[in-house]
Amino acid sequence: MMERENRSLTGYQKKENSFLWYMRLGIGFVTLYLFFWFQNGSLLGQNKTDVIVDPLLQKPWIPDAEEEEFRSYHRFLSEFKNKQTSVKKKDRFGRNYLMSPSGKISFLIDDEYYKEFPIQMEADIASKELVALYDVRKEKDVVFLGKGIHLCYRLKKEKEPGFFPEWLKSSNELTNRAANEWSDQTIPLDLVSDPFGCYVDEVSPMDFLYLESESFRYRIKIPTSLRYEGLFGNRLGLYGENRDTIYRLVRFVQFLSNYLPEGQTEWDEALKLQTSGKKKKTLPKIILSIGSSFDKVRPLRNTKNYFVFWDSVRSLTKSQMKQLQFKRLEVNNEYVSEWVEVDDIGNPIPMEMKEYYLYNAPRGYFLSLSYPKREKPIAERYWNTVRKSFTVKD
């Protein structure tokens, strides 16, 4: 019996050994199959060269992610190209405006902005400045600029009769709207918006300013080196009205360089300034004055005595004339006046002034150009331009 059990056990061991042998053989085949499977890239359906394997153990999905990132980057560049931002530019005065990719202009009323007459060659930009001023509720500046823009148009149309720009209609509408909104103000609109002007390129860029007055109906051409005081703060010149007359006087000024008399040095000048308690000396200047008047009643004057009215407006009395050694001489329907001024440190400055008076009741006009005698050559050129261009409408 023991022998039968031993034989059975031996048979069972043989079956167990046979099963283990087949099992080991199967594991070997599986291991070998998996080895070739990973080597040939069957798991991802890719070539070996497409799979990134490095010491950082990057996974095989990295190429797909990088390809998507590449596509997204180029999609972003395409959208950015189609949505470019506006570009900041400057006009001839150095003031800022924005231009969009479509060509739309938006003027900026920022810290670099200041008041100016429009330029004929940039009237389209000035029309956008008009919109910006209206948006910030500067009605008086809108009217001043709008009238100047319309003058630019009329000057252009005089040379090109068919000229009719796109910006003209909207500029005129906005100017009229601002004028109506100013009607409830106590300050007369003409005082802050008249005269108006337009810079024109003739010999060189912006070399002349054409100036007009709507109230007093005159036009004049002025060299742009003479700057309108009305552009700076509230320097609107002289304005007056009484029961008989309305008058207005505006000034254009060119500041000259410092002048030292013969034999005087800068040290001498500095010492005299310090002794007098002044920090700096007032610079000499050329001044163009344009006066206009309107008689509300019967004619009060004539062509021969009209200058007396303007002497009184300027407080040029007989005693002051004597103090200044003032002399006036009539030459070819004009006047040439001479006097002596004294500067801040006591130096005498011989002065000269050209004057022109026109009285055509009820309106009258006065032009004067004063200057140091040493500046006479340039003053002569200024005066010729002013006198030849001065016209009055009927």
BELNOR-V196495 format. One record per residue. N is the residue number from 1. RES is the residue in one small letter. OMEGA is omega in whole degrees, -180 to 180 (NA if undefined). Layout:
N_RES_OMEGA + N_RES_OMEGA
This chain:
1_m_176 + 2_m_-179 + 3_e_179 + 4_r_180 + 5_e_179 + 6_n_179 + 7_r_179 + 8_s_179 + 9_l_180 + 10_t_178 + 11_g_179 + 12_y_179 + 13_q_179 + 14_k_179 + 15_k_-180 + 16_e_-179 + 17_n_-180 + 18_s_179 + 19_f_180 + 20_l_-179 + 21_w_178 + 22_y_-180 + 23_m_179 + 24_r_179 + 25_l_179 + 26_g_180 + 27_i_179 + 28_g_178 + 29_f_180 + 30_v_180 + 31_t_-180 + 32_l_180 + 33_y_179 + 34_l_180 + 35_f_180 + 36_f_-180 + 37_w_180 + 38_f_-178 + 39_q_-176 + 40_n_177 + 41_g_-177 + 42_s_-175 + 43_l_-178 + 44_l_-179 + 45_g_-179 + 46_q_173 + 47_n_-178 + 48_k_-177 + 49_t_-179 + 50_d_-176 + 51_v_-180 + 52_i_178 + 53_v_-180 + 54_d_-177 + 55_p_179 + 56_l_176 + 57_l_175 + 58_q_-177 + 59_k_-179 + 60_p_180 + 61_w_-178 + 62_i_179 + 63_p_178 + 64_d_-180 + 65_a_180 + 66_e_178 + 67_e_178 + 68_e_178 + 69_e_179 + 70_f_179 + 71_r_-180 + 72_s_-179 + 73_y_-179 + 74_h_175 + 75_r_177 + 76_f_179 + 77_l_-180 + 78_s_179 + 79_e_180 + 80_f_179 + 81_k_-178 + 82_n_-178 + 83_k_180 + 84_q_178 + 85_t_179 + 86_s_-178 + 87_v_178 + 88_k_178 + 89_k_-179 + 90_k_174 + 91_d_-177 + 92_r_179 + 93_f_-178 + 94_g_178 + 95_r_-169 + 96_n_168 + 97_y_-179 + 98_l_175 + 99_m_-180 + 100_s_178 + 101_p_179 + 102_s_179 + 103_g_179 + 104_k_-177 + 105_i_175 + 106_s_-178 + 107_f_-177 + 108_l_172 + 109_i_-175 + 110_d_-178 + 111_d_-179 + 112_e_-179 + 113_y_171 + 114_y_-174 + 115_k_178 + 116_e_169 + 117_f_176 + 118_p_177 + 119_i_-177 + 120_q_-178 + 121_m_179 + 122_e_-179 + 123_a_178 + 124_d_177 + 125_i_178 + 126_a_178 + 127_s_176 + 128_k_173 + 129_e_178 + 130_l_180 + 131_v_-179 + 132_a_178 + 133_l_179 + 134_y_-179 + 135_d_179 + 136_v_171 + 137_r_174 + 138_k_-172 + 139_e_-178 + 140_k_177 + 141_d_177 + 142_v_-179 + 143_v_178 + 144_f_-179 + 145_l_-178 + 146_g_177 + 147_k_177 + 148_g_178 + 149_i_179 + 150_h_175 + 151_l_176 + 152_c_179 + 153_y_-177 + 154_r_177 + 155_l_178 + 156_k_-177 + 157_k_178 + 158_e_178 + 159_k_179 + 160_e_-174 + 161_p_-178 + 162_g_-176 + 163_f_177 + 164_f_-175 + 165_p_-178 + 166_e_-173 + 167_w_-173 + 168_l_-175 + 169_k_-179 + 170_s_179 + 171_s_179 + 172_n_180 + 173_e_-179 + 174_l_178 + 175_t_179 + 176_n_179 + 177_r_180 + 178_a_179 + 179_a_178 + 180_n_-179 + 181_e_179 + 182_w_-171 + 183_s_-179 + 184_d_180 + 185_q_-180 + 186_t_180 + 187_i_178 + 188_p_-178 + 189_l_180 + 190_d_-178 + 191_l_-177 + 192_v_-177 + 193_s_-176 + 194_d_6 + 195_p_178 + 196_f_-174 + 197_g_-179 + 198_c_175 + 199_y_-178 + 200_v_174 + 201_d_176 + 202_e_176 + 203_v_179 + 204_s_-178 + 205_p_176 + 206_m_-176 + 207_d_179 + 208_f_174 + 209_l_172 + 210_y_-175 + 211_l_178 + 212_e_171 + 213_s_179 + 214_e_-178 + 215_s_-175 + 216_f_166 + 217_r_174 + 218_y_173 + 219_r_-179 + 220_i_178 + 221_k_-172 + 222_i_172 + 223_p_-173 + 224_t_173 + 225_s_172 + 226_l_-172 + 227_r_-178 + 228_y_-179 + 229_e_-180 + 230_g_177 + 231_l_-173 + 232_f_178 + 233_g_-178 + 234_n_-179 + 235_r_-175 + 236_l_180 + 237_g_-180 + 238_l_176 + 239_y_180 + 240_g_178 + 241_e_173 + 242_n_-175 + 243_r_-177 + 244_d_-166 + 245_t_167 + 246_i_180 + 247_y_-180 + 248_r_176 + 249_l_178 + 250_v_-174 + 251_r_173 + 252_f_-169 + 253_v_169 + 254_q_178 + 255_f_-178 + 256_l_177 + 257_s_-179 + 258_n_-178 + 259_y_178 + 260_l_177 + 261_p_-179 + 262_e_179 + 263_g_-179 + 264_q_-180 + 265_t_178 + 266_e_178 + 267_w_177 + 268_d_-180 + 269_e_180 + 270_a_179 + 271_l_179 + 272_k_177 + 273_l_-180 + 274_q_179 + 275_t_-179 + 276_s_179 + 277_g_-180 + 278_k_-177 + 279_k_-180 + 280_k_-177 + 281_k_176 + 282_t_-177 + 283_l_174 + 284_p_-176 + 285_k_170 + 286_i_-176 + 287_i_172 + 288_l_178 + 289_s_177 + 290_i_-180 + 291_g_178 + 292_s_-178 + 293_s_179 + 294_f_179 + 295_d_-179 + 296_k_179 + 297_v_-179 + 298_r_178 + 299_p_-176 + 300_l_-172 + 301_r_172 + 302_n_-175 + 303_t_-175 + 304_k_-177 + 305_n_-178 + 306_y_-178 + 307_f_180 + 308_v_179 + 309_f_-177 + 310_w_172 + 311_d_180 + 312_s_178 + 313_v_-179 + 314_r_-179 + 315_s_178 + 316_l_-177 + 317_t_180 + 318_k_180 + 319_s_178 + 320_q_176 + 321_m_179 + 322_k_180 + 323_q_-179 + 324_l_-174 + 325_q_-174 + 326_f_178 + 327_k_-179 + 328_r_-178 + 329_l_179 + 330_e_-180 + 331_v_176 + 332_n_178 + 333_n_174 + 334_e_177 + 335_y_171 + 336_v_-177 + 337_s_178 + 338_e_174 + 339_w_-178 + 340_v_173 + 341_e_177 + 342_v_-177 + 343_d_-172 + 344_d_-179 + 345_i_172 + 346_g_179 + 347_n_176 + 348_p_180 + 349_i_176 + 350_p_-177 + 351_m_178 + 352_e_179 + 353_m_173 + 354_k_-176 + 355_e_176 + 356_y_-178 + 357_y_177 + 358_l_179 + 359_y_179 + 360_n_-171 + 361_a_9 + 362_p_-178 + 363_r_176 + 364_g_-175 + 365_y_-177 + 366_f_175 + 367_l_174 + 368_s_176 + 369_l_179 + 370_s_-174 + 371_y_171 + 372_p_-176 + 373_k_-179 + 374_r_179 + 375_e_-174 + 376_k_-180 + 377_p_-180 + 378_i_178 + 379_a_177 + 380_e_179 + 381_r_178 + 382_y_-175 + 383_w_178 + 384_n_178 + 385_t_-177 + 386_v_-176 + 387_r_-178 + 388_k_-175 + 389_s_-174 + 390_f_179 + 391_t_179 + 392_v_178 + 393_k_179 + 394_d_NA
